[in-house]
């Protein structure tokens, strides 16, 4: 009986320690990745994403789109309005649970 309780406690401690070690290894991997220099392709990709983000904030919407994009967008919104009813389809719906 006492042996079974000791084995249960040891398995509990083993699982707690293993979870703690896995979390620490995961966090240290993230910290290590942030401290080392990025791959040149990754750096270029991140720079382009940041550049597009600043351009889209300045433009207030999609960047470098022509009149065809706006036409397609209005047609798609009109089709969705007909299919799903009224409302603003460019915003996420608000749910109210009572």
C-alpha positions in Angstrom: 0.0 0.0 0.0 2.8 2.4 0.9 4.7 1.3 -2.1 1.8 2.1 -4.4 1.5 5.6 -2.9 5.2 6.2 -3.3 5.0 5.1 -7.0 1.9 7.4 -7.6 3.8 10.4 -6.1 6.9 9.6 -8.1 4.9 9.5 -11.3 3.2 12.7 -10.4 6.5 14.4 -9.8 7.9 13.0 -13.0 5.0 14.4 -15.1 5.3 17.8 -13.3 9.0 18.0 -13.9 8.7 16.9 -17.6 6.1 19.6 -18.3 8.3 22.2 -16.7 11.3 21.1 -18.7 9.4 21.1 -22.0 8.1 24.6 -21.3 11.6 25.9 -20.5 13.1 24.3 -23.6 10.3 25.8 -25.7 10.9 29.3 -24.2 14.7 29.0 -24.6 14.3 28.1 -28.2 12.3 31.3 -28.8 14.8 33.4 -27.0 17.7 31.8 -28.9 15.9 32.5 -32.3 15.4 36.1 -31.4 19.0 36.7 -30.4 20.7 35.1 -33.4 20.9 36.8 -36.8 18.1 36.0 -39.2 18.6 34.2 -42.5 18.9 36.8 -45.3 15.8 35.4 -47.0 13.8 35.6 -43.7 15.1 39.1 -43.1 14.0 40.2 -46.6 10.6 38.6 -46.1 10.1 40.4 -42.8 11.2 43.7 -44.3 8.7 43.4 -47.1 5.9 42.6 -44.7 6.8 45.6 -42.5 7.0 47.8 -45.6 3.6 46.7 -46.8 2.1 47.3 -43.4 3.3 50.9 -43.3 2.0 51.5 -46.9 -1.4 50.0 -46.1 -1.7 52.1 -43.0 -0.9 55.2 -45.1 -3.3 54.2 -47.9 -6.0 53.1 -45.6 -6.5 49.8 -47.4 -4.9 47.5 -49.9 -1.7 48.8 -51.6 -1.0 49.0 -55.3 -4.5 47.9 -56.5 -6.1 49.1 -59.6 -9.7 49.9 -60.6 -10.3 46.2 -61.4 -9.8 45.3 -57.7 -12.4 47.8 -56.5 -14.9 46.7 -59.2 -14.4 43.0 -58.1 -14.7 44.0 -54.5 -18.0 45.8 -54.9 -19.4 43.0 -57.1 -18.5 40.4 -54.5 -20.0 42.5 -51.6 -23.2 43.0 -53.6 -23.4 39.2 -54.3 -22.9 38.4 -50.6 -25.4 41.1 -49.6 -28.0 39.4 -51.8 -27.1 35.9 -50.5 -26.9 36.7 -46.8 -29.0 39.7 -46.2 -28.3 43.2 -45.1 -25.5 44.5 -42.9 -21.9 45.6 -43.2 -20.0 42.6 -44.6 -16.6 44.3 -44.2 -16.7 44.0 -40.4 -16.7 41.1 -38.1 -20.1 40.4 -36.7 -20.9 41.1 -33.0 -22.5 38.3 -31.1 -24.6 38.9 -28.0 -25.5 35.9 -25.8 -28.1 36.4 -23.1 
